[in-house]
Amino acid sequence: MIYELNDTSKVKSLFDGWKETLIYSCLQKVMGKIFVTDLENPKSALAFVGCFGFLAGAPDRELVINKPEGFVIMVPQNEQWATLIEECFPDAKRVTRYAIKKDTKFDVDQLQKEIAKLPDGYELKKIDSAIYDKCLEDPVTVDFVSAFGSKEKYLQIGRGMVITKNGEIVAGASSYTRYHEGIEIEVDTVKSERRKHLATVVCAALILNCLNEGLYPSWDAQNRNSVHLAEKFGYEFDHEYVAYEVASDRRTH
């Protein structure tokens, strides 16, 4: 039996040393959920937010099999969890992701210089109520806001910037998730507008806004291109890690 854990302090030690802000979001109860098979003395846990699930503690088949419905990126704490995911979901795609260090010291002057490179004909805007609605209209931009569950919650604790052209969103950087001390950055550009420095401009604007609020703009990279973009702002690569893209639309039990 799978349960949602309200007292997240019971599993905090299971995630010790795992520097992923999405896990912090769940443990701090800012957003996301923690699932366990034992409410009183949990030995295993699944921290789930957005489409990411982090599996920690003693490998537990029931937690893996009963993943949330739909597409999930499952991140194992170790090879034992990885083997279990492969056994439960043979069609899962094993991918490599890239963790970025969480102690970046940013050069504010450089961020401002990057923002100043916004090309003519483009506008830089904060994600407000109207922009939030517009983000929901396109698969490229929906992840900027979707993990928050509601407009009210995003406008309260989310942070984001977009670049528009002729009134349409062509690039954006936003809080995929939020934790007490900061955000996890999500960035994308529509295909036809790539290689125009837009991602750099909009990320620089979001990072600067976060710094002005005393929030840390955390970065986790899906691929090497994302690592290279992060390094423009002073981020440093930490390590590679394994994740599994599980695309089944229903539970398997």
MARBA-3410 file (N, C-alpha, C, O; in Angstrom, 1 decimal):
253
0.8,-1.2,0.0,0.0,0.0,0.0,0.9,1.3,0.0,1.9,1.3,0.7 ~ 0.5,2.2,-0.8,1.3,3.5,-0.9,0.5,4.6,-0.2,-0.7,4.7,-0.3 ~ 1.3,5.4,0.6,0.7,6.5,1.3,1.4,7.8,1.0,2.6,7.8,0.8 ~ 0.7,8.9,1.1,1.3,10.2,1.1,1.7,10.5,2.5,0.9,10.5,3.4 ~ 2.9,10.9,2.7,3.5,11.2,4.0,3.3,12.7,4.3,3.8,13.5,3.6
2.7,13.0,5.4,2.5,14.4,5.8,3.7,14.9,6.6,4.2,16.0,6.5 ~ 4.2,14.0,7.5,5.3,14.4,8.4,6.6,14.0,7.6,7.2,13.0,7.8 ~ 7.1,15.0,6.8,8.2,14.7,5.9,9.5,14.5,6.7,10.5,14.0,6.1 ~ 9.5,15.0,7.9,10.8,14.8,8.7,11.1,13.4,8.9,12.3,13.1,9.2 ~ 10.2,12.5,8.8,10.4,11.1,9.0,11.3,10.5,7.9,11.9,9.4,8.1
11.4,11.1,6.8,12.2,10.6,5.7,13.4,11.5,5.3,14.1,11.2,4.4 ~ 13.5,12.6,6.0,14.6,13.5,5.7,16.0,12.9,5.6,16.7,13.2,4.7 ~ 16.2,12.0,6.5,17.6,11.3,6.6,17.8,10.4,5.4,18.9,10.2,5.0 ~ 16.7,9.9,4.8,16.9,9.0,3.6,17.5,9.8,2.4,18.1,9.2,1.6 ~ 17.2,11.1,2.4,17.7,11.9,1.3,19.0,12.7,1.6,19.4,13.6,0.8
19.6,12.4,2.8,20.7,13.2,3.2,21.8,13.2,2.1,22.1,12.1,1.6 ~ 22.4,14.3,1.8,23.5,14.4,0.9,23.1,14.5,-0.6,23.9,14.7,-1.4 ~ 21.8,14.4,-0.8,21.2,14.5,-2.2,20.9,15.9,-2.5,19.8,16.4,-2.1 ~ 21.7,16.6,-3.2,21.6,18.0,-3.4,20.7,18.3,-4.6,21.2,18.8,-5.7 ~ 19.4,18.0,-4.5,18.5,18.3,-5.6,17.4,19.2,-5.0,16.7,18.8,-4.0
17.2,20.4,-5.5,16.2,21.3,-4.9,14.8,20.8,-5.1,13.9,21.2,-4.3 ~ 14.5,19.9,-6.1,13.2,19.4,-6.2,12.8,18.5,-5.0,11.7,18.5,-4.5 ~ 13.9,17.8,-4.4,13.7,17.1,-3.2,13.4,18.0,-2.0,12.5,17.8,-1.2 ~ 14.1,19.1,-2.0,13.9,20.1,-0.9,12.5,20.6,-1.0,11.8,20.8,0.0 ~ 11.9,20.9,-2.2,10.6,21.3,-2.4,9.6,20.4,-1.7,8.7,20.8,-1.0
9.8,19.1,-1.8,8.9,18.1,-1.2,9.1,18.0,0.3,8.1,18.0,1.0 ~ 10.4,18.0,0.7,10.6,17.8,2.2,10.1,19.1,2.9,9.7,19.0,4.1 ~ 10.2,20.2,2.3,9.8,21.5,2.9,8.3,21.7,2.8,7.8,22.7,3.3 ~ 7.6,20.9,2.0,6.2,20.9,1.8,5.8,22.2,1.1,4.7,22.7,1.3 ~ 6.7,22.8,0.2,6.4,23.9,-0.6,5.5,23.5,-1.8,4.6,24.1,-2.1
5.9,22.4,-2.4,5.2,21.8,-3.5,5.7,20.3,-3.6,6.7,20.0,-3.1 ~ 4.9,19.5,-4.3,5.2,18.1,-4.5,4.7,17.3,-3.3,4.1,17.8,-2.4 ~ 5.0,16.0,-3.4,4.6,15.0,-2.4,5.6,14.0,-2.1,6.5,13.7,-2.9 ~ 5.6,13.4,-0.9,6.4,12.3,-0.5,5.5,11.1,-0.4,4.5,11.1,0.4 ~ 5.9,10.0,-1.0,5.1,8.7,-0.9,6.0,7.7,-0.2,7.2,7.6,-0.4
5.3,6.9,0.6,6.0,5.8,1.4,5.1,4.6,1.4,3.9,4.7,1.1 ~ 5.7,3.5,1.9,4.8,2.3,2.1,4.6,2.0,3.6,3.9,1.1,4.0 ~ 5.2,2.8,4.4,5.1,2.7,5.9,5.0,4.1,6.5,6.0,4.8,6.5 ~ 3.9,4.4,7.0,3.7,5.8,7.5,4.4,6.0,8.9,4.9,7.1,9.1 ~ 4.6,5.0,9.7,5.1,5.1,11.0,6.7,5.1,11.0,7.3,5.9,11.7
7.2,4.2,10.2,8.7,4.0,10.2,9.2,3.8,8.8,9.7,2.7,8.5 ~ 9.1,4.8,7.9,9.4,4.5,6.5,10.9,4.3,6.3,11.8,5.0,6.8 ~ 11.2,3.2,5.6,12.6,2.9,5.2,12.9,3.3,3.8,14.1,3.3,3.3 ~ 11.9,3.7,3.0,12.0,4.0,1.6,11.1,5.2,1.3,10.1,5.4,2.1 ~ 11.4,6.0,0.3,10.5,7.1,0.0,10.6,7.5,-1.5,11.7,7.3,-2.1
9.6,8.1,-2.0,9.5,8.6,-3.4,9.1,10.1,-3.2,8.0,10.4,-2.8 ~ 10.1,11.0,-3.6,9.8,12.4,-3.6,9.3,12.8,-5.0,10.1,12.6,-5.9 ~ 8.1,13.3,-5.1,7.6,13.5,-6.5,7.1,14.9,-6.7,6.3,15.4,-5.9 ~ 7.6,15.6,-7.7,7.1,17.0,-8.0,7.3,17.2,-9.5,8.3,16.7,-10.1 ~ 6.4,17.9,-10.1,6.5,18.1,-11.6,6.3,16.7,-12.2,5.3,16.1,-12.0
7.3,16.3,-13.0,7.3,15.0,-13.5,8.5,14.2,-13.0,8.8,13.1,-13.6 ~ 9.1,14.6,-12.0,10.3,14.0,-11.4,10.0,13.2,-10.1,9.2,13.7,-9.3 ~ 10.5,12.0,-10.1,10.4,11.2,-8.9,11.7,10.7,-8.4,12.5,10.1,-9.1 ~ 12.1,11.0,-7.1,13.4,10.6,-6.6,13.2,9.5,-5.6,12.5,9.7,-4.6 ~ 13.9,8.4,-5.8,13.7,7.2,-5.0,14.8,7.0,-4.0,16.0,7.0,-4.5
14.5,7.0,-2.7,15.6,6.9,-1.7,15.3,5.9,-0.7,14.2,5.4,-0.5 ~ 16.4,5.5,0.0,16.3,4.5,1.1,16.4,3.1,0.6,17.1,2.8,-0.4 ~ 15.8,2.1,1.3,15.9,0.7,0.9,15.0,0.5,-0.4,13.8,0.9,-0.4 ~ 15.5,-0.1,-1.4,14.8,-0.3,-2.7,13.4,-1.0,-2.4,13.4,-2.0,-1.7 ~ 12.4,-0.4,-2.9,11.0,-0.9,-2.6,10.2,-1.1,-3.9,9.9,0.0,-4.5
10.0,-2.3,-4.3,9.3,-2.5,-5.6,7.9,-1.9,-5.6,7.5,-1.4,-6.7 ~ 7.2,-1.9,-4.5,5.9,-1.3,-4.5,5.9,0.2,-4.8,5.0,0.7,-5.5 ~ 6.9,0.9,-4.3,7.0,2.3,-4.6,7.2,2.6,-6.1,6.7,3.5,-6.7 ~ 8.0,1.7,-6.7,8.4,1.9,-8.1,7.1,1.6,-9.0,6.8,2.3,-9.9 ~ 6.5,0.4,-8.7,5.4,0.0,-9.5,4.2,1.0,-9.5,3.6,1.2,-10.5
4.0,1.5,-8.3,2.9,2.5,-8.1,3.3,3.9,-8.3,2.9,4.8,-7.5 ~ 4.1,4.1,-9.3,4.5,5.5,-9.6,3.3,6.3,-10.0,2.3,5.8,-10.4 ~ 3.3,7.7,-9.8,2.2,8.5,-10.3,2.0,8.2,-11.8,2.9,7.9,-12.6 ~ 0.7,8.4,-12.2,0.3,8.1,-13.6,1.0,9.0,-14.6,1.4,10.1,-14.2 ~ 1.1,8.6,-15.8,1.7,9.4,-16.9,3.2,9.4,-16.9,3.8,8.5,-16.4
3.8,10.3,-17.7,5.2,10.4,-17.9,5.9,10.8,-16.6,5.6,11.8,-16.0 ~ 6.9,10.0,-16.2,7.7,10.3,-15.0,9.1,10.1,-15.3,9.5,9.1,-15.9 ~ 10.0,11.0,-14.8,11.4,10.9,-14.9,11.8,10.4,-13.5,11.8,11.1,-12.5 ~ 12.2,9.1,-13.4,12.5,8.5,-12.1,14.0,8.5,-11.9,14.8,8.1,-12.8 ~ 14.4,9.0,-10.8,15.8,9.2,-10.4,16.2,8.3,-9.3,15.7,8.5,-8.1
17.0,7.3,-9.5,17.4,6.3,-8.4,18.5,6.9,-7.6,19.4,7.5,-8.1 ~ 18.4,6.6,-6.3,19.5,7.0,-5.4,20.8,6.2,-5.6,21.9,6.7,-5.4 ~ 20.6,5.0,-6.1,21.8,4.1,-6.3,21.5,3.1,-7.4,20.4,3.0,-7.9 ~ 22.4,2.2,-7.6,22.3,1.2,-8.7,21.2,0.1,-8.3,20.6,-0.4,-9.2 ~ 21.0,-0.1,-7.0,20.0,-1.0,-6.6,18.6,-0.5,-7.0,17.7,-1.3,-7.5
18.3,0.7,-6.8,17.1,1.3,-7.3,17.0,1.3,-8.8,15.9,1.1,-9.3 ~ 18.1,1.6,-9.4,18.1,1.6,-10.9,17.8,0.2,-11.5,17.0,0.1,-12.4 ~ 18.3,-0.8,-10.9,18.0,-2.2,-11.3,16.5,-2.5,-11.1,15.9,-3.1,-12.0 ~ 15.9,-2.0,-10.0,14.5,-2.2,-9.8,13.6,-1.5,-10.8,12.6,-2.1,-11.2 ~ 14.0,-0.3,-11.1,13.3,0.5,-12.1,13.3,-0.3,-13.5,12.3,-0.4,-14.1
14.4,-0.8,-13.8,14.6,-1.5,-15.1,13.7,-2.8,-15.1,13.2,-3.2,-16.1 ~ 13.7,-3.5,-13.9,12.9,-4.7,-13.8,11.4,-4.4,-13.9,10.6,-5.1,-14.6 ~ 10.9,-3.3,-13.3,9.5,-2.9,-13.3,9.1,-2.3,-14.6,7.9,-2.5,-15.0 ~ 10.0,-1.6,-15.2,9.6,-0.9,-16.5,10.7,-1.1,-17.5,11.6,-0.3,-17.7 ~ 10.6,-2.3,-18.2,11.7,-2.7,-19.1,11.8,-1.7,-20.3,12.8,-1.6,-20.9
10.7,-1.0,-20.6,10.7,0.0,-21.7,11.2,1.4,-21.3,11.3,2.3,-22.1 ~ 11.5,1.5,-20.0,12.0,2.9,-19.6,13.3,3.2,-20.3,14.1,2.4,-20.6 ~ 13.4,4.5,-20.6,14.6,5.0,-21.3,15.6,5.5,-20.3,15.3,6.4,-19.5 ~ 16.8,4.8,-20.2,17.8,5.3,-19.3,18.6,6.4,-19.9,19.1,6.3,-21.0 ~ 18.7,7.5,-19.2,19.3,8.7,-19.7,20.3,9.3,-18.7,20.3,8.9,-17.5
21.2,10.1,-19.2,22.2,10.7,-18.3,21.9,12.2,-18.2,21.6,12.9,-19.2 ~ 21.8,12.7,-17.0,21.6,14.1,-16.7,22.8,14.6,-16.0,23.7,13.9,-15.6 ~ 22.8,16.0,-15.8,24.1,16.6,-15.3,23.7,17.6,-14.2,23.1,18.6,-14.3 ~ 24.2,17.2,-13.0,24.0,18.0,-11.8,25.0,19.2,-11.8,26.2,19.1,-12.2 ~ 24.5,20.3,-11.4,25.3,21.6,-11.4,25.5,22.0,-9.9,24.5,21.8,-9.1
26.7,22.5,-9.5,26.9,22.8,-8.2,26.0,23.9,-7.7,25.5,24.7,-8.5 ~ 25.7,23.9,-6.4,24.7,24.8,-5.8,25.2,26.1,-5.1,24.5,26.7,-4.4 ~ 26.5,26.4,-5.3,27.2,27.5,-4.6,27.7,28.5,-5.5,28.7,29.1,-5.2 ~ 27.0,28.8,-6.6,27.5,29.7,-7.6,27.6,31.1,-7.1,26.7,31.6,-6.4 ~ 28.7,31.8,-7.4,28.8,33.3,-7.1,28.6,34.0,-8.5,29.5,33.9,-9.4
27.6,34.8,-8.6,27.3,35.4,-9.9,27.9,36.8,-10.0,28.1,37.5,-9.0 ~ 28.2,37.1,-11.2,28.7,38.4,-11.6,27.6,39.3,-12.1,27.1,39.1,-13.2 ~ 27.1,40.1,-11.2,25.9,40.9,-11.6,26.1,41.8,-12.8,25.2,42.0,-13.6 ~ 27.3,42.4,-12.9,27.6,43.2,-14.1,27.5,42.4,-15.4,27.0,42.9,-16.4 ~ 28.0,41.2,-15.3,28.0,40.4,-16.5,26.5,40.0,-16.9,26.2,40.0,-18.0
25.7,39.7,-15.8,24.3,39.4,-16.1,23.6,40.6,-16.8,22.8,40.4,-17.7 ~ 23.9,41.8,-16.3,23.3,43.0,-16.9,23.7,43.2,-18.3,23.0,43.7,-19.2 ~ 25.0,42.9,-18.6,25.5,43.0,-20.0,24.8,42.0,-20.9,24.5,42.3,-22.1 ~ 24.5,40.8,-20.4,23.8,39.8,-21.2,22.4,40.3,-21.5,21.9,40.1,-22.6 ~ 21.7,40.8,-20.5,20.3,41.3,-20.7,20.3,42.4,-21.8,19.3,42.5,-22.5
21.3,43.2,-21.8,21.4,44.3,-22.7,21.5,43.9,-24.2,21.4,44.7,-25.1 ~ 21.8,42.6,-24.4,22.0,42.0,-25.7,20.7,41.6,-26.4,20.7,41.0,-27.4 ~ 19.5,41.9,-25.7,18.2,41.5,-26.3,18.1,42.2,-27.7,18.3,43.4,-27.8 ~ 17.8,41.4,-28.7,17.8,41.9,-30.1,16.6,42.9,-30.2,15.6,42.8,-29.5 ~ 16.7,43.8,-31.2,15.6,44.7,-31.5,14.4,43.8,-32.0,14.5,42.8,-32.6
13.2,44.3,-31.6,12.0,43.6,-32.0,11.5,42.6,-31.0,10.4,42.0,-31.2 ~ 12.3,42.5,-29.9,11.9,41.5,-28.9,11.7,42.3,-27.6,12.3,43.3,-27.3 ~ 10.8,41.7,-26.7,10.5,42.4,-25.4,10.7,41.4,-24.3,10.4,40.2,-24.4 ~ 11.3,41.8,-23.2,11.5,41.0,-22.0,10.4,41.4,-21.0,10.2,42.5,-20.6 ~ 9.7,40.3,-20.5,8.6,40.5,-19.6,8.6,39.5,-18.5,9.0,38.4,-18.6
8.1,40.0,-17.3,7.9,39.0,-16.2,6.6,38.2,-16.5,5.7,38.6,-17.2 ~ 6.6,37.0,-15.9,5.4,36.2,-16.0,4.4,36.7,-15.0,4.5,36.5,-13.8 ~ 3.4,37.4,-15.6,2.3,37.9,-14.7,1.0,37.0,-15.1,1.1,36.0,-15.7 ~ -0.1,37.5,-14.7,-1.4,36.7,-14.9,-1.6,36.5,-16.4,-2.0,35.3,-16.7 ~ -1.5,37.5,-17.2,-1.7,37.3,-18.6,-0.7,36.4,-19.3,-1.1,35.6,-20.1
0.6,36.6,-18.9,1.6,35.7,-19.5,1.5,34.3,-19.0,1.7,33.4,-19.8 ~ 1.0,34.1,-17.8,0.8,32.8,-17.3,-0.2,32.1,-18.2,0.0,30.9,-18.6 ~ -1.3,32.7,-18.5,-2.3,32.1,-19.4,-1.7,31.8,-20.7,-2.1,30.7,-21.3 ~ -0.9,32.6,-21.2,-0.3,32.4,-22.5,0.7,31.2,-22.5,0.8,30.5,-23.5 ~ 1.3,31.0,-21.4,2.3,29.9,-21.3,1.5,28.6,-21.4,2.1,27.6,-21.9
0.3,28.5,-21.0,-0.5,27.3,-21.1,-0.9,26.9,-22.5,-1.4,25.8,-22.7 ~ -0.8,27.8,-23.4,-1.2,27.6,-24.8,-0.3,26.8,-25.7,-0.6,26.3,-26.7 ~ 1.0,26.6,-25.2,2.0,26.0,-26.1,2.8,25.0,-25.3,3.2,25.3,-24.2 ~ 3.0,23.8,-25.8,3.7,22.7,-25.2,5.2,23.2,-24.8,5.8,22.7,-23.8 ~ 5.7,24.1,-25.6,7.1,24.6,-25.3,7.1,25.4,-24.0,8.1,25.4,-23.3
6.1,26.1,-23.7,6.1,27.0,-22.6,5.3,26.5,-21.3,5.3,27.1,-20.3 ~ 4.5,25.5,-21.5,3.6,25.1,-20.4,4.4,24.6,-19.2,3.9,24.9,-18.1 ~ 5.6,24.0,-19.4,6.3,23.6,-18.2,6.9,24.8,-17.4,7.3,24.5,-16.2 ~ 6.8,26.0,-17.9,7.3,27.1,-17.1,6.4,27.3,-15.9,6.9,27.8,-14.9 ~ 5.1,26.8,-16.0,4.2,27.1,-14.9,3.4,25.9,-14.4,2.8,26.0,-13.3
3.4,24.8,-15.1,2.5,23.7,-14.9,2.7,23.0,-13.6,1.7,22.5,-13.0 ~ 3.9,22.9,-13.0,4.1,22.1,-11.8,3.4,22.7,-10.6,3.3,22.1,-9.6 ~ 3.1,24.0,-10.7,2.5,24.7,-9.5,1.0,24.4,-9.3,0.5,24.6,-8.2 ~ 0.4,23.9,-10.3,-1.0,23.4,-10.2,-2.1,24.5,-10.3,-3.2,24.1,-10.7 ~ -1.7,25.7,-10.1,-2.7,26.8,-10.2,-2.0,28.1,-10.5,-0.9,28.3,-10.2
-2.8,29.0,-11.1,-2.2,30.4,-11.4,-1.9,31.1,-10.1,-0.9,31.7,-9.9 ~ -2.8,30.9,-9.1,-2.7,31.6,-7.8,-1.4,31.2,-7.1,-0.6,32.1,-6.6 ~ -1.1,29.9,-7.2,0.2,29.4,-6.5,1.4,29.9,-7.2,2.4,30.3,-6.6 ~ 1.3,29.9,-8.6,2.5,30.3,-9.3,2.8,31.8,-9.1,3.9,32.2,-8.8 ~ 1.7,32.6,-9.2,1.9,34.1,-9.0,2.4,34.4,-7.6,3.0,35.4,-7.3
2.1,33.5,-6.6,2.5,33.7,-5.2,3.9,33.4,-5.0,4.7,34.1,-4.4 ~ 4.4,32.2,-5.5,5.7,31.7,-5.1,6.6,31.4,-6.3,7.8,31.2,-6.2 ~ 6.0,31.4,-7.6,6.8,31.2,-8.8,7.5,32.5,-9.2,7.1,33.6,-8.9 ~ 8.5,32.3,-10.0,9.2,33.4,-10.6,9.5,33.1,-12.1,10.0,32.0,-12.3 ~ 9.4,34.1,-13.0,9.7,33.7,-14.4,9.8,35.0,-15.3,9.2,36.0,-15.0
10.5,34.8,-16.4,10.6,35.8,-17.4,10.4,35.2,-18.7,10.8,34.0,-19.0 ~ 9.9,36.0,-19.7,9.8,35.5,-21.0,10.2,36.6,-22.0,10.3,37.8,-21.6 ~ 10.5,36.2,-23.2,10.8,37.1,-24.3,9.7,37.0,-25.3,9.4,35.8,-25.7 ~ 9.1,38.1,-25.7,8.0,38.0,-26.7,8.4,38.7,-28.0,9.3,39.6,-28.0 ~ 7.8,38.3,-29.1,8.0,38.9,-30.4,6.6,38.9,-31.1,6.0,37.9,-31.2
6.2,40.1,-31.4,4.9,40.4,-32.0,3.8,39.8,-31.1,2.8,39.2,-31.5 ~ 4.0,39.9,-29.8,3.0,39.5,-28.8,3.0,38.0,-28.4,2.3,37.6,-27.6 ~ 3.9,37.2,-29.1,4.0,35.8,-28.8,5.2,35.4,-28.1,6.3,36.0,-28.3 ~ 5.1,34.5,-27.1,6.3,34.0,-26.3,7.2,33.2,-27.2,6.8,32.2,-27.8 ~ 8.5,33.6,-27.3,9.4,32.9,-28.1,10.5,32.3,-27.3,11.3,31.4,-27.8
10.7,32.7,-26.0,11.7,32.1,-25.1,11.3,32.4,-23.7,10.6,33.4,-23.4 ~ 11.7,31.6,-22.8,11.4,31.9,-21.4,12.3,31.2,-20.4,12.9,30.1,-20.8 ~ 12.4,31.7,-19.2,13.1,31.0,-18.1,12.2,31.2,-16.9,11.8,32.3,-16.6 ~ 11.9,30.1,-16.2,11.0,30.2,-15.1,11.3,29.2,-14.0,12.2,28.3,-14.2 ~ 10.6,29.3,-12.9,10.8,28.4,-11.8,10.0,27.1,-12.2,8.8,27.1,-12.1
10.7,26.0,-12.5,10.0,24.7,-12.7,9.4,24.3,-11.4,8.3,23.8,-11.3 ~ 10.2,24.6,-10.3,9.7,24.4,-8.9,10.3,25.4,-8.0,11.1,26.2,-8.4 ~ 9.7,25.5,-6.8,10.2,26.5,-5.8,10.4,25.7,-4.5,9.7,24.8,-4.1 ~ 11.5,26.1,-3.8,11.7,25.7,-2.4,12.0,26.9,-1.6,12.0,28.0,-2.2 ~ 12.1,26.8,-0.3,12.2,28.0,0.5,13.3,29.0,0.1,13.1,30.2,0.1
14.4,28.5,-0.2,15.6,29.3,-0.4,15.8,29.7,-1.9,16.6,30.6,-2.2 ~ 15.0,29.2,-2.8,15.2,29.5,-4.2,14.3,28.8,-5.2,13.2,28.4,-4.8 ~ 14.7,28.7,-6.4,13.9,28.1,-7.5,14.8,27.1,-8.3,16.0,27.2,-8.2 ~ 14.2,26.2,-9.0,14.9,25.4,-10.0,14.5,25.9,-11.4,13.3,26.0,-11.7 ~ 15.5,26.3,-12.2,15.2,27.0,-13.4,14.8,26.0,-14.5,15.4,24.9,-14.7
13.8,26.4,-15.3,13.4,25.7,-16.5,13.5,26.7,-17.6,13.1,27.9,-17.5 ~ 14.2,26.4,-18.7,14.4,27.3,-19.8,14.1,26.6,-21.2,14.5,25.5,-21.3 ~ 13.5,27.4,-22.1,13.3,26.8,-23.4,13.1,28.0,-24.4,12.7,29.1,-24.0 ~ 13.3,27.7,-25.7,13.1,28.7,-26.7,12.4,27.9,-27.9,12.7,26.8,-28.2 ~ 11.4,28.6,-28.5,10.8,27.9,-29.6,11.8,27.7,-30.7,12.7,28.4,-30.9
11.6,26.6,-31.4,12.6,26.1,-32.4,13.0,27.2,-33.4,14.2,27.3,-33.7 ~ 12.1,27.9,-33.9,12.4,28.9,-35.0,13.2,30.1,-34.5,13.7,30.8,-35.3 ~ 13.3,30.2,-33.1,14.0,31.4,-32.6,15.3,31.1,-31.9,15.9,31.9,-31.2 ~ 15.7,29.8,-32.1,17.0,29.4,-31.4,18.2,30.0,-32.1,18.1,30.5,-33.2 ~ 19.3,30.0,-31.3,20.6,30.6,-31.8,20.5,32.1,-32.0,21.2,32.6,-32.9
19.7,32.8,-31.2,19.6,34.2,-31.3,20.0,34.9,-30.0,19.7,36.1,-29.8 ~ 20.6,34.1,-29.0,21.0,34.6,-27.7,19.8,34.8,-26.8,20.0,35.4,-25.7 ~ 18.6,34.4,-27.2,17.4,34.6,-26.4,17.5,33.9,-25.0,17.1,34.5,-24.0 ~ 17.9,32.6,-25.0,17.9,31.9,-23.8,18.9,32.5,-22.8,18.6,32.6,-21.6 ~ 20.0,33.0,-23.3,21.0,33.7,-22.4,20.4,34.9,-21.8,20.6,35.2,-20.6
19.7,35.7,-22.6,19.1,37.0,-22.1,18.1,36.7,-21.1,18.1,37.3,-20.0 ~ 17.2,35.8,-21.4,16.1,35.5,-20.4,16.5,34.9,-19.2,16.0,35.1,-18.1 ~ 17.5,34.0,-19.2,18.1,33.4,-18.0,18.8,34.4,-17.2,18.7,34.4,-16.0 ~ 19.6,35.3,-17.8,20.3,36.3,-17.1,19.3,37.2,-16.3,19.5,37.6,-15.2 ~ 18.2,37.5,-17.0,17.1,38.3,-16.3,16.5,37.6,-15.1,16.3,38.2,-14.1
16.2,36.3,-15.3,15.6,35.6,-14.2,16.6,35.4,-13.0,16.3,35.6,-11.8 ~ 17.9,35.1,-13.3,18.9,35.0,-12.3,19.0,36.3,-11.5,19.1,36.3,-10.3 ~ 19.1,37.4,-12.2,19.2,38.7,-11.6,18.0,39.0,-10.7,18.2,39.5,-9.6 ~ 16.8,38.7,-11.2,15.6,38.9,-10.4,15.7,38.1,-9.1,15.3,38.6,-8.0 ~ 16.1,36.9,-9.2,16.3,36.0,-8.0,17.3,36.6,-7.0,17.0,36.6,-5.8
18.4,37.0,-7.5,19.4,37.6,-6.6,18.9,38.8,-5.9,19.2,39.0,-4.7 ~ 18.1,39.6,-6.6,17.5,40.8,-6.0,16.6,40.5,-4.9,16.3,41.3,-4.0 ~ 16.0,39.3,-4.9,15.0,38.8,-3.9,15.7,37.9,-2.8,15.0,37.5,-1.9 ~ 17.0,37.7,-3.0,17.6,36.8,-2.1,17.3,35.3,-2.3,17.4,34.5,-1.3 ~ 16.9,35.0,-3.5,16.6,33.6,-3.8,17.8,33.0,-4.6,18.4,33.7,-5.4
18.0,31.7,-4.5,19.1,31.0,-5.2,18.5,30.4,-6.5,17.5,29.6,-6.4 ~ 19.0,30.7,-7.7,18.5,30.2,-8.9,19.2,28.9,-9.3,20.3,28.9,-9.9 ~ 18.7,27.7,-8.8,19.4,26.5,-9.0,19.2,26.0,-10.5,18.2,26.3,-11.1 ~ 20.2,25.2,-11.0,20.2,24.8,-12.3,20.6,23.3,-12.4,21.6,22.9,-11.8 ~ 19.8,22.5,-13.1,20.1,21.1,-13.3,20.0,20.9,-14.8,19.0,21.3,-15.4
20.9,20.2,-15.5,21.0,20.2,-16.9,20.5,18.8,-17.5,20.9,17.8,-17.0 ~ 19.7,18.9,-18.5,19.2,17.7,-19.2,20.2,17.2,-20.2,20.3,16.0,-20.4 ~ 21.1,18.1,-20.7,22.1,17.7,-21.7,23.3,18.6,-21.6,23.3,19.6,-20.8 ~ 24.3,18.3,-22.5,25.5,19.1,-22.4,25.3,20.6,-22.9,26.0,21.5,-22.4 ~ 24.4,20.8,-23.8,24.1,22.2,-24.2,23.6,23.0,-23.0,24.0,24.2,-22.9
22.8,22.4,-22.2,22.3,23.1,-21.0,23.5,23.4,-20.0,23.5,24.4,-19.4 ~ 24.4,22.4,-19.9,25.6,22.6,-19.1,26.4,23.9,-19.6,26.8,24.7,-18.8 ~ 26.6,23.9,-20.9,27.4,25.0,-21.5,26.7,26.3,-21.3,27.3,27.4,-21.0 ~ 25.3,26.4,-21.4,24.6,27.6,-21.2,24.8,28.0,-19.7,25.0,29.2,-19.4 ~ 24.6,27.1,-18.8,24.8,27.4,-17.4,26.2,28.0,-17.1,26.3,28.9,-16.3
27.2,27.5,-17.7,28.6,27.9,-17.5,28.8,29.4,-17.9,29.7,30.0,-17.4 ~ 27.9,29.9,-18.8,28.0,31.3,-19.2,27.7,32.2,-18.0,28.2,33.3,-17.9 ~ 26.9,31.7,-17.0,26.6,32.5,-15.9,27.4,32.3,-14.7,27.2,32.9,-13.6 ~ 28.4,31.4,-14.8,29.3,31.1,-13.7,29.0,29.8,-13.0,29.7,29.4,-12.0 ~ 27.9,29.1,-13.4,27.7,27.8,-12.8,28.8,26.8,-13.1,29.5,27.0,-14.1
29.0,25.8,-12.2,30.0,24.8,-12.4,29.4,23.4,-12.5,28.5,23.1,-11.6 ~ 29.8,22.6,-13.4,29.4,21.2,-13.5,29.8,20.4,-12.3,30.9,20.6,-11.8 ~ 28.9,19.6,-11.7,29.3,18.8,-10.6,29.5,17.3,-11.0,30.6,16.8,-10.9 ~ 28.4,16.7,-11.4,28.5,15.2,-11.8,27.4,14.8,-12.7,26.3,15.4,-12.7 ~ 27.6,13.7,-13.3,26.6,13.0,-14.1,25.7,12.1,-13.2,26.2,11.6,-12.2
24.5,12.0,-13.6,23.6,11.0,-12.8,22.6,10.3,-13.8,22.3,10.9,-14.8 ~ 22.2,9.2,-13.4,21.3,8.4,-14.2,19.8,8.7,-13.8,19.5,8.9,-12.7 ~ 19.0,8.7,-14.9,17.5,8.9,-14.7,16.8,8.0,-15.7,17.4,7.5,-16.7 ~ 15.6,7.7,-15.4,14.8,6.8,-16.3,13.5,7.6,-16.7,12.7,8.0,-15.9 ~ 13.3,7.7,-18.0,12.1,8.3,-18.5,11.0,7.1,-18.7,11.2,6.3,-19.6
10.0,7.2,-17.9,9.0,6.1,-17.9,7.7,6.7,-18.5,7.1,7.6,-17.9 ~ 7.3,6.2,-19.6,6.2,6.9,-20.4,4.9,6.2,-20.2,3.9,6.6,-20.9 ~ 4.8,5.1,-19.4,3.5,4.4,-19.4,2.4,5.3,-18.8,2.7,6.1,-17.9 ~ 1.2,5.2,-19.3,0.1,6.1,-18.9,-0.7,5.5,-17.8,-1.7,6.1,-17.3 ~ -0.4,4.3,-17.4,-1.1,3.7,-16.3,-0.2,2.9,-15.4,0.9,2.5,-15.8
-0.7,2.6,-14.2,0.1,1.8,-13.3,0.1,0.3,-13.8,-0.8,-0.1,-14.6 ~ 1.0,-0.4,-13.4,1.2,-1.8,-14.0,0.6,-2.9,-13.1,0.7,-4.1,-13.5 ~ 0.1,-2.6,-12.0,-0.5,-3.6,-11.1,-2.0,-3.8,-11.3,-2.6,-4.6,-10.6
END
